[in-house]
Amino acid sequence: MERGPTGEELTKDSALNKVAVEKLFELLDEFLQRRAEHGDVAKIFDEYWRWRREQPWS
C-alpha cells in the first residue's frame, strides 16, 4: 500500500486535500459494495490481516 500525504501536507495544499477526500470516498464505496455481498466482510478482514503480516513493521 502506498503512503499518502501527511496531515501537514494536506493542510498546506488544498489540491492534495481534494485528492485525499476523493480517494477516501472511492475506498469507502468499494468497502460498502464488497460488504453488501454475501460473506465478503470476512474476506475483507482476511485480506487486511494477510497484508498486515507482510509489512516490515508488524
PDB file of N, H, CA, C and O in Angstrom:
ATOM      1  N   MET A   1       0.841  -1.170   0.000  1.00  0.00           N
ATOM      2  CA  MET A   1       0.000   0.000   0.000  1.00  0.00           C
ATOM      3  C   MET A   1       0.890   1.238   0.000  1.00  0.00           C
ATOM      4  O   MET A   1       1.889   1.304   0.716  1.00  0.00           O
ATOM      5  N   GLU A   2       0.522   2.174  -0.783  1.00  0.00           N
ATOM      6  H   GLU A   2      -0.289   2.120  -1.364  1.00  0.00           H
ATOM      7  CA  GLU A   2       1.297   3.385  -0.971  1.00  0.00           C
ATOM      8  C   GLU A   2       1.008   4.407   0.131  1.00  0.00           C
ATOM      9  O   GLU A   2      -0.143   4.592   0.525  1.00  0.00           O
ATOM     10  N   ARG A   3       2.078   5.081   0.635  1.00  0.00           N
ATOM     11  H   ARG A   3       3.014   4.931   0.315  1.00  0.00           H
ATOM     12  CA  ARG A   3       1.893   6.108   1.657  1.00  0.00           C
ATOM     13  C   ARG A   3       1.332   7.363   1.008  1.00  0.00           C
ATOM     14  O   ARG A   3       1.832   7.823  -0.019  1.00  0.00           O
ATOM     15  N   GLY A   4       0.304   7.904   1.609  1.00  0.00           N
ATOM     16  H   GLY A   4      -0.102   7.531   2.443  1.00  0.00           H
ATOM     17  CA  GLY A   4      -0.300   9.127   1.117  1.00  0.00           C
ATOM     18  C   GLY A   4       0.335  10.341   1.766  1.00  0.00           C
ATOM     19  O   GLY A   4       1.277  10.211   2.547  1.00  0.00           O
ATOM     20  N   PRO A   5      -0.175  11.516   1.449  1.00  0.00           N
ATOM     21  CA  PRO A   5       0.362  12.745   2.037  1.00  0.00           C
ATOM     22  C   PRO A   5       0.073  12.823   3.531  1.00  0.00           C
ATOM     23  O   PRO A   5      -0.898  12.242   4.015  1.00  0.00           O
ATOM     24  N   THR A   6       0.910  13.534   4.245  1.00  0.00           N
ATOM     25  H   THR A   6       1.699  14.006   3.851  1.00  0.00           H
ATOM     26  CA  THR A   6       0.715  13.724   5.683  1.00  0.00           C
ATOM     27  C   THR A   6      -0.369  14.767   5.924  1.00  0.00           C
ATOM     28  O   THR A   6      -0.751  15.500   5.012  1.00  0.00           O
ATOM     29  N   GLY A   7      -0.859  14.827   7.155  1.00  0.00           N
ATOM     30  H   GLY A   7      -0.548  14.231   7.896  1.00  0.00           H
ATOM     31  CA  GLY A   7      -1.845  15.836   7.518  1.00  0.00           C
ATOM     32  C   GLY A   7      -1.327  17.238   7.286  1.00  0.00           C
ATOM     33  O   GLY A   7      -2.072  18.116   6.851  1.00  0.00           O
ATOM     34  N   GLU A   8      -0.053  17.453   7.573  1.00  0.00           N
ATOM     35  H   GLU A   8       0.552  16.740   7.927  1.00  0.00           H
ATOM     36  CA  GLU A   8       0.551  18.781   7.374  1.00  0.00           C
ATOM     37  C   GLU A   8       0.568  19.154   5.892  1.00  0.00           C
ATOM     38  O   GLU A   8       0.280  20.293   5.525  1.00  0.00           O
ATOM     39  N   GLU A   9       0.913  18.173   5.040  1.00  0.00           N
ATOM     40  H   GLU A   9       1.147  17.248   5.338  1.00  0.00           H
ATOM     41  CA  GLU A   9       0.920  18.432   3.594  1.00  0.00           C
ATOM     42  C   GLU A   9      -0.484  18.760   3.097  1.00  0.00           C
ATOM     43  O   GLU A   9      -0.660  19.637   2.250  1.00  0.00           O
ATOM     44  N   LEU A  10      -1.485  18.051   3.629  1.00  0.00           N
ATOM     45  H   LEU A  10      -1.342  17.339   4.316  1.00  0.00           H
ATOM     46  CA  LEU A  10      -2.864  18.315   3.212  1.00  0.00           C
ATOM     47  C   LEU A  10      -3.322  19.692   3.644  1.00  0.00           C
ATOM     48  O   LEU A  10      -4.041  20.367   2.907  1.00  0.00           O
ATOM     49  N   THR A  11      -2.917  20.118   4.830  1.00  0.00           N
ATOM     50  H   THR A  11      -2.334  19.570   5.429  1.00  0.00           H
ATOM     51  CA  THR A  11      -3.305  21.425   5.340  1.00  0.00           C
ATOM     52  C   THR A  11      -2.735  22.534   4.466  1.00  0.00           C
ATOM     53  O   THR A  11      -3.392  23.550   4.238  1.00  0.00           O
ATOM     54  N   LYS A  12      -1.518  22.343   3.978  1.00  0.00           N
ATOM     55  H   LYS A  12      -0.984  21.518   4.163  1.00  0.00           H
ATOM     56  CA  LYS A  12      -0.851  23.364   3.176  1.00  0.00           C
ATOM     57  C   LYS A  12      -1.321  23.381   1.725  1.00  0.00           C
ATOM     58  O   LYS A  12      -1.199  24.407   1.055  1.00  0.00           O
ATOM     59  N   ASP A  13      -1.845  22.287   1.235  1.00  0.00           N
ATOM     60  H   ASP A  13      -1.944  21.453   1.779  1.00  0.00           H
ATOM     61  CA  ASP A  13      -2.169  22.180  -0.187  1.00  0.00           C
ATOM     62  C   ASP A  13      -3.605  21.690  -0.373  1.00  0.00           C
ATOM     63  O   ASP A  13      -3.900  20.510  -0.177  1.00  0.00           O
ATOM     64  N   SER A  14      -4.485  22.603  -0.749  1.00  0.00           N
ATOM     65  H   SER A  14      -4.245  23.561  -0.908  1.00  0.00           H
ATOM     66  CA  SER A  14      -5.897  22.233  -0.892  1.00  0.00           C
ATOM     67  C   SER A  14      -6.127  21.243  -2.029  1.00  0.00           C
ATOM     68  O   SER A  14      -7.079  20.464  -1.982  1.00  0.00           O
ATOM     69  N   ALA A  15      -5.264  21.259  -3.058  1.00  0.00           N
ATOM     70  H   ALA A  15      -4.491  21.891  -3.097  1.00  0.00           H
ATOM     71  CA  ALA A  15      -5.413  20.290  -4.157  1.00  0.00           C
ATOM     72  C   ALA A  15      -5.144  18.874  -3.641  1.00  0.00           C
ATOM     73  O   ALA A  15      -5.853  17.934  -4.000  1.00  0.00           O
ATOM     74  N   LEU A  16      -4.110  18.723  -2.793  1.00  0.00           N
ATOM     75  H   LEU A  16      -3.533  19.487  -2.501  1.00  0.00           H
ATOM     76  CA  LEU A  16      -3.845  17.411  -2.194  1.00  0.00           C
ATOM     77  C   LEU A  16      -5.000  16.987  -1.310  1.00  0.00           C
ATOM     78  O   LEU A  16      -5.375  15.815  -1.295  1.00  0.00           O
ATOM     79  N   ASN A  17      -5.559  17.918  -0.581  1.00  0.00           N
ATOM     80  H   ASN A  17      -5.254  18.870  -0.593  1.00  0.00           H
ATOM     81  CA  ASN A  17      -6.694  17.629   0.294  1.00  0.00           C
ATOM     82  C   ASN A  17      -7.862  17.096  -0.524  1.00  0.00           C
ATOM     83  O   ASN A  17      -8.502  16.118  -0.137  1.00  0.00           O
ATOM     84  N   LYS A  18      -8.137  17.735  -1.650  1.00  0.00           N
ATOM     85  H   LYS A  18      -7.617  18.529  -1.964  1.00  0.00           H
ATOM     86  CA  LYS A  18      -9.232  17.290  -2.515  1.00  0.00           C
ATOM     87  C   LYS A  18      -8.990  15.867  -3.012  1.00  0.00           C
ATOM     88  O   LYS A  18      -9.906  15.045  -3.017  1.00  0.00           O
ATOM     89  N   VAL A  19      -7.760  15.577  -3.428  1.00  0.00           N
ATOM     90  H   VAL A  19      -7.015  16.245  -3.424  1.00  0.00           H
ATOM     91  CA  VAL A  19      -7.414  14.234  -3.911  1.00  0.00           C
ATOM     92  C   VAL A  19      -7.597  13.212  -2.789  1.00  0.00           C
ATOM     93  O   VAL A  19      -8.120  12.120  -3.015  1.00  0.00           O
ATOM     94  N   ALA A  20      -7.163  13.570  -1.584  1.00  0.00           N
ATOM     95  H   ALA A  20      -6.738  14.457  -1.400  1.00  0.00           H
ATOM     96  CA  ALA A  20      -7.285  12.653  -0.445  1.00  0.00           C
ATOM     97  C   ALA A  20      -8.741  12.356  -0.128  1.00  0.00           C
ATOM     98  O   ALA A  20      -9.094  11.206   0.137  1.00  0.00           O
ATOM     99  N   VAL A  21      -9.583  13.367  -0.151  1.00  0.00           N
ATOM    100  H   VAL A  21      -9.296  14.301  -0.366  1.00  0.00           H
ATOM    101  CA  VAL A  21     -11.003  13.170   0.140  1.00  0.00           C
ATOM    102  C   VAL A  21     -11.652  12.311  -0.940  1.00  0.00           C
ATOM    103  O   VAL A  21     -12.455  11.429  -0.633  1.00  0.00           O
ATOM    104  N   GLU A  22     -11.310  12.562  -2.200  1.00  0.00           N
ATOM    105  H   GLU A  22     -10.658  13.278  -2.449  1.00  0.00           H
ATOM    106  CA  GLU A  22     -11.852  11.748  -3.296  1.00  0.00           C
ATOM    107  C   GLU A  22     -11.440  10.287  -3.138  1.00  0.00           C
ATOM    108  O   GLU A  22     -12.256   9.389  -3.345  1.00  0.00           O
ATOM    109  N   LYS A  23     -10.177  10.042  -2.772  1.00  0.00           N
ATOM    110  H   LYS A  23      -9.515  10.772  -2.604  1.00  0.00           H
ATOM    111  CA  LYS A  23      -9.693   8.668  -2.589  1.00  0.00           C
ATOM    112  C   LYS A  23     -10.397   8.005  -1.402  1.00  0.00           C
ATOM    113  O   LYS A  23     -10.752   6.828  -1.460  1.00  0.00           O
ATOM    114  N   LEU A  24     -10.594   8.768  -0.336  1.00  0.00           N
ATOM    115  H   LEU A  24     -10.306   9.725  -0.289  1.00  0.00           H
ATOM    116  CA  LEU A  24     -11.298   8.241   0.833  1.00  0.00           C
ATOM    117  C   LEU A  24     -12.681   7.735   0.442  1.00  0.00           C
ATOM    118  O   LEU A  24     -13.065   6.626   0.815  1.00  0.00           O
ATOM    119  N   PHE A  25     -13.431   8.540  -0.307  1.00  0.00           N
ATOM    120  H   PHE A  25     -13.119   9.440  -0.610  1.00  0.00           H
ATOM    121  CA  PHE A  25     -14.778   8.124  -0.689  1.00  0.00           C
ATOM    122  C   PHE A  25     -14.761   7.000  -1.716  1.00  0.00           C
ATOM    123  O   PHE A  25     -15.669   6.169  -1.735  1.00  0.00           O
ATOM    124  N   GLU A  26     -13.746   6.963  -2.566  1.00  0.00           N
ATOM    125  H   GLU A  26     -13.008   7.639  -2.550  1.00  0.00           H
ATOM    126  CA  GLU A  26     -13.610   5.849  -3.507  1.00  0.00           C
ATOM    127  C   GLU A  26     -13.417   4.534  -2.740  1.00  0.00           C
ATOM    128  O   GLU A  26     -14.060   3.528  -3.039  1.00  0.00           O
ATOM    129  N   LEU A  27     -12.523   4.562  -1.750  1.00  0.00           N
ATOM    130  H   LEU A  27     -12.001   5.379  -1.507  1.00  0.00           H
ATOM    131  CA  LEU A  27     -12.278   3.356  -0.957  1.00  0.00           C
ATOM    132  C   LEU A  27     -13.481   2.991  -0.093  1.00  0.00           C
ATOM    133  O   LEU A  27     -13.776   1.810   0.090  1.00  0.00           O
ATOM    134  N   LEU A  28     -14.177   3.992   0.438  1.00  0.00           N
ATOM    135  H   LEU A  28     -13.938   4.951   0.290  1.00  0.00           H
ATOM    136  CA  LEU A  28     -15.381   3.723   1.224  1.00  0.00           C
ATOM    137  C   LEU A  28     -16.455   3.078   0.358  1.00  0.00           C
ATOM    138  O   LEU A  28     -17.103   2.123   0.786  1.00  0.00           O
ATOM    139  N   ASP A  29     -16.650   3.592  -0.858  1.00  0.00           N
ATOM    140  H   ASP A  29     -16.124   4.368  -1.205  1.00  0.00           H
ATOM    141  CA  ASP A  29     -17.616   2.981  -1.779  1.00  0.00           C
ATOM    142  C   ASP A  29     -17.254   1.531  -2.082  1.00  0.00           C
ATOM    143  O   ASP A  29     -18.123   0.660  -2.104  1.00  0.00           O
ATOM    144  N   GLU A  30     -15.968   1.276  -2.315  1.00  0.00           N
ATOM    145  H   GLU A  30     -15.262   1.984  -2.297  1.00  0.00           H
ATOM    146  CA  GLU A  30     -15.525  -0.095  -2.589  1.00  0.00           C
ATOM    147  C   GLU A  30     -15.820  -1.002  -1.398  1.00  0.00           C
ATOM    148  O   GLU A  30     -16.310  -2.118  -1.568  1.00  0.00           O
ATOM    149  N   PHE A  31     -15.521  -0.518  -0.193  1.00  0.00           N
ATOM    150  H   PHE A  31     -15.123   0.389  -0.054  1.00  0.00           H
ATOM    151  CA  PHE A  31     -15.786  -1.302   1.010  1.00  0.00           C
ATOM    152  C   PHE A  31     -17.272  -1.601   1.154  1.00  0.00           C
ATOM    153  O   PHE A  31     -17.653  -2.742   1.417  1.00  0.00           O
ATOM    154  N   LEU A  32     -18.111  -0.588   0.984  1.00  0.00           N
ATOM    155  H   LEU A  32     -17.802   0.338   0.770  1.00  0.00           H
ATOM    156  CA  LEU A  32     -19.553  -0.783   1.154  1.00  0.00           C
ATOM    157  C   LEU A  32     -20.122  -1.733   0.116  1.00  0.00           C
ATOM    158  O   LEU A  32     -21.020  -2.516   0.425  1.00  0.00           O
ATOM    159  N   GLN A  33     -19.613  -1.677  -1.115  1.00  0.00           N
ATOM    160  H   GLN A  33     -18.884  -1.040  -1.366  1.00  0.00           H
ATOM    161  CA  GLN A  33     -20.071  -2.604  -2.154  1.00  0.00           C
ATOM    162  C   GLN A  33     -19.680  -4.032  -1.808  1.00  0.00           C
ATOM    163  O   GLN A  33     -20.497  -4.946  -1.918  1.00  0.00           O
ATOM    164  N   ARG A  34     -18.444  -4.226  -1.393  1.00  0.00           N
ATOM    165  H   ARG A  34     -17.780  -3.483  -1.303  1.00  0.00           H
ATOM    166  CA  ARG A  34     -17.981  -5.572  -1.056  1.00  0.00           C
ATOM    167  C   ARG A  34     -18.660  -6.101   0.191  1.00  0.00           C
ATOM    168  O   ARG A  34     -18.952  -7.293   0.292  1.00  0.00           O
ATOM    169  N   ARG A  35     -18.914  -5.207   1.147  1.00  0.00           N
ATOM    170  H   ARG A  35     -18.677  -4.239   1.066  1.00  0.00           H
ATOM    171  CA  ARG A  35     -19.560  -5.626   2.396  1.00  0.00           C
ATOM    172  C   ARG A  35     -20.972  -6.138   2.124  1.00  0.00           C
ATOM    173  O   ARG A  35     -21.453  -7.035   2.817  1.00  0.00           O
ATOM    174  N   ALA A  36     -21.630  -5.576   1.127  1.00  0.00           N
ATOM    175  H   ALA A  36     -21.239  -4.847   0.565  1.00  0.00           H
ATOM    176  CA  ALA A  36     -23.006  -5.954   0.806  1.00  0.00           C
ATOM    177  C   ALA A  36     -23.098  -7.364   0.218  1.00  0.00           C
ATOM    178  O   ALA A  36     -24.146  -8.005   0.293  1.00  0.00           O
ATOM    179  N   GLU A  37     -22.008  -7.836  -0.359  1.00  0.00           N
ATOM    180  H   GLU A  37     -21.156  -7.315  -0.419  1.00  0.00           H
ATOM    181  CA  GLU A  37     -22.002  -9.171  -0.946  1.00  0.00           C
ATOM    182  C   GLU A  37     -21.882 -10.217   0.165  1.00  0.00           C
ATOM    183  O   GLU A  37     -21.206  -9.986   1.168  1.00  0.00           O
ATOM    184  N   HIS A  38     -22.523 -11.338  -0.013  1.00  0.00           N
ATOM    185  H   HIS A  38     -23.072 -11.525  -0.828  1.00  0.00           H
ATOM    186  CA  HIS A  38     -22.552 -12.396   0.995  1.00  0.00           C
ATOM    187  C   HIS A  38     -21.142 -12.872   1.355  1.00  0.00           C
ATOM    188  O   HIS A  38     -20.380 -13.305   0.490  1.00  0.00           O
ATOM    189  N   GLY A  39     -20.815 -12.786   2.626  1.00  0.00           N
ATOM    190  H   GLY A  39     -21.434 -12.435   3.328  1.00  0.00           H
ATOM    191  CA  GLY A  39     -19.556 -13.309   3.122  1.00  0.00           C
ATOM    192  C   GLY A  39     -18.334 -12.454   2.881  1.00  0.00           C
ATOM    193  O   GLY A  39     -17.228 -12.848   3.252  1.00  0.00           O
ATOM    194  N   ASP A  40     -18.501 -11.294   2.269  1.00  0.00           N
ATOM    195  H   ASP A  40     -19.399 -10.975   1.967  1.00  0.00           H
ATOM    196  CA  ASP A  40     -17.320 -10.521   1.910  1.00  0.00           C
ATOM    197  C   ASP A  40     -16.685  -9.766   3.068  1.00  0.00           C
ATOM    198  O   ASP A  40     -15.519  -9.387   2.958  1.00  0.00           O
ATOM    199  N   VAL A  41     -17.382  -9.527   4.164  1.00  0.00           N
ATOM    200  H   VAL A  41     -18.330  -9.834   4.253  1.00  0.00           H
ATOM    201  CA  VAL A  41     -16.755  -8.854   5.301  1.00  0.00           C
ATOM    202  C   VAL A  41     -15.601  -9.712   5.812  1.00  0.00           C
ATOM    203  O   VAL A  41     -14.529  -9.192   6.118  1.00  0.00           O
ATOM    204  N   ALA A  42     -15.812 -10.995   5.902  1.00  0.00           N
ATOM    205  H   ALA A  42     -16.683 -11.418   5.653  1.00  0.00           H
ATOM    206  CA  ALA A  42     -14.748 -11.895   6.342  1.00  0.00           C
ATOM    207  C   ALA A  42     -13.574 -11.863   5.366  1.00  0.00           C
ATOM    208  O   ALA A  42     -12.421 -11.907   5.794  1.00  0.00           O
ATOM    209  N   LYS A  43     -13.844 -11.789   4.069  1.00  0.00           N
ATOM    210  H   LYS A  43     -14.781 -11.753   3.721  1.00  0.00           H
ATOM    211  CA  LYS A  43     -12.781 -11.719   3.068  1.00  0.00           C
ATOM    212  C   LYS A  43     -11.983 -10.428   3.211  1.00  0.00           C
ATOM    213  O   LYS A  43     -10.759 -10.430   3.077  1.00  0.00           O
ATOM    214  N   ILE A  44     -12.679  -9.324   3.484  1.00  0.00           N
ATOM    215  H   ILE A  44     -13.673  -9.323   3.593  1.00  0.00           H
ATOM    216  CA  ILE A  44     -12.001  -8.037   3.661  1.00  0.00           C
ATOM    217  C   ILE A  44     -11.036  -8.114   4.834  1.00  0.00           C
ATOM    218  O   ILE A  44      -9.886  -7.689   4.722  1.00  0.00           O
ATOM    219  N   PHE A  45     -11.495  -8.651   5.953  1.00  0.00           N
ATOM    220  H   PHE A  45     -12.429  -8.996   6.044  1.00  0.00           H
ATOM    221  CA  PHE A  45     -10.619  -8.772   7.122  1.00  0.00           C
ATOM    222  C   PHE A  45      -9.466  -9.723   6.845  1.00  0.00           C
ATOM    223  O   PHE A  45      -8.344  -9.470   7.284  1.00  0.00           O
ATOM    224  N   ASP A  46      -9.715 -10.804   6.132  1.00  0.00           N
ATOM    225  H   ASP A  46     -10.626 -11.010   5.775  1.00  0.00           H
ATOM    226  CA  ASP A  46      -8.660 -11.753   5.796  1.00  0.00           C
ATOM    227  C   ASP A  46      -7.594 -11.092   4.924  1.00  0.00           C
ATOM    228  O   ASP A  46      -6.401 -11.279   5.166  1.00  0.00           O
ATOM    229  N   GLU A  47      -8.004 -10.328   3.921  1.00  0.00           N
ATOM    230  H   GLU A  47      -8.973 -10.177   3.725  1.00  0.00           H
ATOM    231  CA  GLU A  47      -7.055  -9.617   3.067  1.00  0.00           C
ATOM    232  C   GLU A  47      -6.235  -8.620   3.881  1.00  0.00           C
ATOM    233  O   GLU A  47      -5.027  -8.490   3.682  1.00  0.00           O
ATOM    234  N   TYR A  48      -6.896  -7.924   4.792  1.00  0.00           N
ATOM    235  H   TYR A  48      -7.878  -8.030   4.953  1.00  0.00           H
ATOM    236  CA  TYR A  48      -6.193  -6.962   5.628  1.00  0.00           C
ATOM    237  C   TYR A  48      -5.140  -7.657   6.476  1.00  0.00           C
ATOM    238  O   TYR A  48      -4.000  -7.197   6.522  1.00  0.00           O
ATOM    239  N   TRP A  49      -5.484  -8.753   7.152  1.00  0.00           N
ATOM    240  H   TRP A  49      -6.410  -9.127   7.115  1.00  0.00           H
ATOM    241  CA  TRP A  49      -4.525  -9.440   8.018  1.00  0.00           C
ATOM    242  C   TRP A  49      -3.372 -10.026   7.219  1.00  0.00           C
ATOM    243  O   TRP A  49      -2.233 -10.040   7.687  1.00  0.00           O
ATOM    244  N   ARG A  50      -3.665 -10.515   6.004  1.00  0.00           N
ATOM    245  H   ARG A  50      -4.590 -10.504   5.624  1.00  0.00           H
ATOM    246  CA  ARG A  50      -2.590 -11.013   5.145  1.00  0.00           C
ATOM    247  C   ARG A  50      -1.633  -9.879   4.775  1.00  0.00           C
ATOM    248  O   ARG A  50      -0.414 -10.042   4.825  1.00  0.00           O
ATOM    249  N   TRP A  51      -2.205  -8.722   4.400  1.00  0.00           N
ATOM    250  H   TRP A  51      -3.195  -8.590   4.360  1.00  0.00           H
ATOM    251  CA  TRP A  51      -1.385  -7.564   4.060  1.00  0.00           C
ATOM    252  C   TRP A  51      -0.558  -7.117   5.264  1.00  0.00           C
ATOM    253  O   TRP A  51       0.629  -6.816   5.138  1.00  0.00           O
ATOM    254  N   ARG A  52      -1.198  -7.077   6.429  1.00  0.00           N
ATOM    255  H   ARG A  52      -2.162  -7.322   6.532  1.00  0.00           H
ATOM    256  CA  ARG A  52      -0.515  -6.588   7.636  1.00  0.00           C
ATOM    257  C   ARG A  52       0.664  -7.490   8.023  1.00  0.00           C
ATOM    258  O   ARG A  52       1.720  -6.999   8.421  1.00  0.00           O
ATOM    259  N   ARG A  53       0.480  -8.798   7.906  1.00  0.00           N
ATOM    260  H   ARG A  53      -0.378  -9.197   7.582  1.00  0.00           H
ATOM    261  CA  ARG A  53       1.566  -9.719   8.248  1.00  0.00           C
ATOM    262  C   ARG A  53       2.778  -9.532   7.344  1.00  0.00           C
ATOM    263  O   ARG A  53       3.906  -9.815   7.747  1.00  0.00           O
ATOM    264  N   GLU A  54       2.548  -9.056   6.122  1.00  0.00           N
ATOM    265  H   GLU A  54       1.632  -8.826   5.794  1.00  0.00           H
ATOM    266  CA  GLU A  54       3.645  -8.857   5.168  1.00  0.00           C
ATOM    267  C   GLU A  54       4.411  -7.564   5.418  1.00  0.00           C
ATOM    268  O   GLU A  54       5.477  -7.368   4.833  1.00  0.00           O
ATOM    269  N   GLN A  55       3.908  -6.685   6.260  1.00  0.00           N
ATOM    270  H   GLN A  55       3.042  -6.843   6.735  1.00  0.00           H
ATOM    271  CA  GLN A  55       4.554  -5.403   6.489  1.00  0.00           C
ATOM    272  C   GLN A  55       5.771  -5.574   7.388  1.00  0.00           C
ATOM    273  O   GLN A  55       5.745  -6.352   8.341  1.00  0.00           O
ATOM    274  N   PRO A  56       6.843  -4.838   7.075  1.00  0.00           N
ATOM    275  CA  PRO A  56       8.072  -4.980   7.870  1.00  0.00           C
ATOM    276  C   PRO A  56       7.923  -4.526   9.318  1.00  0.00           C
ATOM    277  O   PRO A  56       8.693  -4.959  10.175  1.00  0.00           O
ATOM    278  N   TRP A  57       6.967  -3.677   9.606  1.00  0.00           N
ATOM    279  H   TRP A  57       6.342  -3.325   8.909  1.00  0.00           H
ATOM    280  CA  TRP A  57       6.779  -3.156  10.956  1.00  0.00           C
ATOM    281  C   TRP A  57       5.860  -4.010  11.809  1.00  0.00           C
ATOM    282  O   TRP A  57       5.689  -3.731  12.995  1.00  0.00           O
ATOM    283  N   SER A  58       5.268  -5.043  11.233  1.00  0.00           N
ATOM    284  H   SER A  58       5.408  -5.270  10.269  1.00  0.00           H
ATOM    285  CA  SER A  58       4.329  -5.856  12.031  1.00  0.00           C
ATOM    286  C   SER A  58       5.008  -7.007  12.719  1.00  0.00           C
ATOM    287  O   SER A  58       4.355  -7.777  13.423  1.00  0.00           O
TER     288      SER A  58
END
